[in-house]
């Protein structure tokens, strides 16, 4: 009880947790070895025809993504020009860092993952975590070489969102089920329908605005209840993503040609930003995720 009180109220066990994470880190790497060896044998035994088909499919996807990227670049330039005309500030994007999942804990009471980036990579508690499809969660504990993140479906997690179609703001709560979020604070007459995209609202300053979070799956109106029963499905692949993105909100990356993706064999330099120019948010903005709906009310 004394240790729990010191850790929860006074945050006195950070150094002990960091030391234990250093001790456990080799074991986490050892756990990955069987999977890596299995993947290596699977790739080595792939037939030539399978590799050719996969290569052709990847080439097609690459061409489609390049075409979409060209259109997005033109829209981005046009958007910047319009914002300049309105004498308004703009952000092209945020600085990101690629990380890999080491351990995933998806039991009904705790949806957490361990990633292979830590304090040495300037990761901080409260940092947003994304994958290629949307928001995954946020970092809650940071060690020197690894960090623990809680997923948005964890029962203790709440994230401010807005409906992309009409801008209505609300809170999405974790349900304890890996493919479901609950929206318990929208009234029966709220304009929300299945298929609506939920994106981060940016309120609270924890998650950057505009990132996809979930898609509304079901809306039930009960005349005897004040609020509708709304269920949404996360857009992120919470149970299958192996690589994630750590985001530094408000920090803009350099040109795409100058950005280098960091792997385990490359030094910790993210998006061309000088090492001494990166500032870690203060303790207030990086508080653990033990958030409640009342604290995150839009």
C-alpha positions, 0 to 999 in steps of 0.5 A, spaced: 500 500 500 505 504 501 508 503 494 502 504 491 501 511 494 508 513 493 507 511 485 500 514 484 500 520 488 507 522 489 510 519 483 516 517 487 517 510 483 519 513 476 526 511 477 525 504 479 520 503 474 525 505 469 530 501 472 526 495 471 524 496 464 531 496 462 532 489 466 526 486 462 528 489 455 532 483 453 527 479 455 522 482 451 527 482 445 528 474 447 520 473 446 520 476 439 526 472 437 521 466 435 516 470 431 522 473 427 525 466 426 518 464 424 517 470 419 524 469 416 523 462 415 516 463 412 519 469 407 525 464 405 520 458 403 515 463 399 515 461 392 517 465 386 510 466 383 507 468 390 513 473 390 512 476 383 504 476 385 505 480 391 510 485 388 505 486 382 500 488 387 505 492 391 507 496 385 499 497 383 498 500 390 504 504 390 502 507 383 495 509 386 498 512 393 503 516 388 497 519 384 493 520 391 499 524 394 500 528 388 492 530 389 493 531 396 499 536 395 496 540 390 490 541 395 495 542 401 498 548 397 491 551 395 489 550 402 496 554 404 494 560 399 487 561 402 490 561 409 495 566 407 489 570 404 485 570 411 492 572 415 491 565 419 497 561 421 497 554 418 500 547 420 502 542 414 503 536 419 506 534 425 513 531 427 512 523 427 517 517 429 516 510 427 516 505 432 514 497 433 510 493 437 513 489 442 508 486 447 500 487 446 496 486 452 488 485 450 485 482 456 478 485 457 481 489 463 487 492 460 488 494 453 495 496 453 501 495 448 509 496 449 513 499 443 521 499 442 522 507 443 523 510 450 526 516 453 532 516 449 528 517 443 524 523 446 518 519 448 513 522 453 507 520 457 501 522 454 504 522 447 499 520 441 500 514 438 497 512 431 497 507 425 496 508 418 489 508 419 487 512 425 488 514 432 491 508 437 492 511 444 497 514 448 503 513 452 502 512 459 509 510 462 516 511 459 522 507 460 529 509 457 528 504 451 521 502 451 514 505 453 507 502 455 501 505 451 494 505 452 489 503 447 483 508 445 478 501 447 481 501 454 475 502 459 479 507 462 480 511 456 476 517 453 478 521 447 474 528 445 472 527 438 467 531 433 463 528 427 466 530 421 460 531 417 457 536 422 462 538 427 458 535 433 463 534 439 463 529 444 467 524 448 468 517 445 469 512 451 473 505 451 468 499 452 473 494 453 472 490 447 478 491 441 473 493 436 468 498 439 467 505 442 461 508 446 459 515 445 454 515 451 453 523 451 449 525 445 442 526 446 436 523 442 435 528 437 443 529 435 444 529 428 448 522 428 447 516 423 451 510 422 457 511 417 459 518 420 466 519 421 469 521 428 475 525 428 479 528 434 477 535 436 483 537 438 480 539 445 485 538 451 491 539 447 493 532 447 491 529 440 492 533 434 485 535 431 483 532 424 485 525 425 480 519 424 478 515 430 472 511 429 466 510 424 459 510 427 456 503 427 449 503 430 445 508 433 439 507 438 434 512 440 430 510 446 424 515 448 425 513 455 433 515 456 436 522 455 442 520 451 442 515 445 446 509 445 451 509 439 457 504 438 463 506 433 468 502 430 475 504 431 479 506 424 486 503 427 487 496 426 488 495 434 489 488 434 493 487 428 498 493 427 505 492 428 508 499 426 505 505 429 507 512 429 509 517 435 506 524 434 509 530 437 503 535 436 505 542 434 512 540 431 512 541 424 517 536 420 521 538 414 520 537 407 519 530 405 525 529 401 529 530 408 525 526 412 529 519 414 525 514 417 528 511 424 529 504 425 533 500 430 539 501 426 539 508 425 540 514 430 534 517 433 533 523 429 526 525 427 524 529 421 530 533 421 529 537 427 536 538 431 536 534 437 537 540 442 531 544 439 526 538 441 522 540 447 518 535 452 511 537 454 511 539 461 508 534 467 501 537 466 500 536 459 503 529 459 499 526 465 497 519 465 491 517 461 486 516 467 481 520 464 474 521 466 468 524 461 467 529 466 474 532 465 474 531 458 467 534 456 468 539 450 
